[in-house]
Amino acid sequence: MKPPVKTIVSAAAILGLFSVLGTGLVSLVHENTRTRIAENQRQSLLHSLQNLVPAEDYDNDILADAIEVGDPELGTKPVAVYRARKSGQAVAAVLSPTAPDGYNGEIRLLVAIKADESLAGVRVLAHKETPGLGDPIDENKSPWILGFTGLSLNNPPEIAWKVKRDGGAFDQFTGATITPRAVVNAVRKTLAYFAANKAALFSQQAQSGVDSPVEDE
Ligand SMILES: Cc1cc2nc3c(=O)[nH]c(=O)nc-3n(C[C@H](O)[C@H](O)[C@H](O)COP(=O)(O)O)c2cc1C
């Protein structure tokens, strides 16, 4: 016996209703998750920046006061630059260069430079260096990277911006020279880039949609 048309129509209507509700729910959850991921990423980036430039040293919205620059000395990718200012005066810029020549490829860095061209600090954001050999560049593995704080192109003199094995001032690691050499080079190049472009870096209009160099934790 065939079911009455009325039953078929109401079954179809219920099915339709559930599919609309289901789709709505999925997109709501998706939107919610996307917003949360973006917020986590913002907080993670802010935490990394404030690790290098303390929050009390500036009074602008450092995440919004960002630009993107491109220069072969800073790597092949666009480099996000976050500017810290107090009462409108330049305090520091945090750049995100990439050292192309790690032992296992690229090493992504955050390099914070004060307006006086000295380093507020350097951190490694991502690398593929060998555990136990190249990974002491990670602040969680050794304090090596903290040694850059306070240095500048004149301190040590630019000629000494090399690892000790190459006649410079920076320690290499036991059995691993390639990784620290790549980081020292990248930091030196970033300092030189900053010195040559400081006025432009601070005067350029902030851009929206600058890609965060920090991945969500
Ligand atoms: C499997 C393997 C992994 C290595 N990983 C690294 C590394 O991550 N970073 C590094 O600088 N050297 C690494 N090395 C050592 C380099 O090949 C190279 O010998 C060393 O960096 C040179 O340092 P030295 O001048 O102190 O000998 C690795 C070597 C091997 C065999």
The ligand as a Tripos MOL2 file, in Angstrom:
@<TRIPOS>MOLECULE
LIG
   31    33     1     0     0
SMALL
NO_CHARGES

@<TRIPOS>ATOM
      1 C1         72.9030   13.5870   11.0700 C.3       1 LIG1
      2 C2         73.6140   14.8890   11.2780 C.ar      1 LIG1
      3 C3         72.8970   15.9880   11.6870 C.ar      1 LIG1
      4 C4         73.5140   17.2130   11.8890 C.ar      1 LIG1
      5 N1         72.7970   18.2850   12.2850 N.ar      1 LIG1
      6 C5         73.3860   19.4790   12.4270 C.ar      1 LIG1
      7 C6         72.6380   20.6330   12.8070 C.ar      1 LIG1
      8 O1         71.4220   20.6130   13.0450 O.2       1 LIG1
      9 N2         73.3230   21.8040   12.9160 N.ar      1 LIG1
     10 C7         74.6670   21.9130   12.6750 C.ar      1 LIG1
     11 O2         75.1960   23.0290   12.7960 O.2       1 LIG1
     12 N3         75.3810   20.8360   12.3300 N.ar      1 LIG1
     13 C8         74.7810   19.6430   12.2120 C.ar      1 LIG1
     14 N4         75.5280   18.5540   11.8480 N.ar      1 LIG1
     15 C9         76.9960   18.7050   11.7410 C.3       1 LIG1
     16 C10        77.4170   19.3510   10.4280 C.3       1 LIG1
     17 O3         77.4010   18.3950    9.4100 O.3       1 LIG1
     18 C11        78.8030   19.9230   10.5170 C.3       1 LIG1
     19 O4         79.7310   18.9010   10.6990 O.3       1 LIG1
     20 C12        78.9650   20.8720   11.6740 C.3       1 LIG1
     21 O5         77.9880   21.8520   11.7070 O.3       1 LIG1
     22 C13        80.3030   21.5510   11.5820 C.3       1 LIG1
     23 O6         80.5980   21.9120   12.9090 O.3       1 LIG1
     24 P1         82.0880   21.8330   13.4280 P.3       1 LIG1
     25 O7         82.7850   22.8360   12.5730 O.co2     1 LIG1
     26 O8         81.9510   22.2320   14.8630 O.co2     1 LIG1
     27 O9         82.5450   20.4580   13.2030 O.co2     1 LIG1
     28 C14        74.9100   17.3260   11.6510 C.ar      1 LIG1
     29 C15        75.6350   16.2030   11.2220 C.ar      1 LIG1
     30 C16        75.0030   15.0110   11.0360 C.ar      1 LIG1
     31 C17        75.8150   13.8160   10.5620 C.3       1 LIG1
@<TRIPOS>BOND
     1     1     2 1
     2     2     3 ar
     3     2    30 ar
     4     3     4 ar
     5     4     5 ar
     6     4    28 ar
     7     5     6 ar
     8     6     7 ar
     9     6    13 1
    10     7     8 2
    11     7     9 ar
    12     9    10 ar
    13    10    11 2
    14    10    12 ar
    15    12    13 ar
    16    13    14 ar
    17    14    15 1
    18    14    28 ar
    19    15    16 1
    20    16    17 1
    21    16    18 1
    22    18    19 1
    23    18    20 1
    24    20    21 1
    25    20    22 1
    26    22    23 1
    27    23    24 1
    28    24    25 2
    29    24    26 1
    30    24    27 1
    31    28    29 ar
    32    29    30 ar
    33    30    31 1
@<TRIPOS>SUBSTRUCTURE
     1 LIG1         1 GROUP 0 **** ****
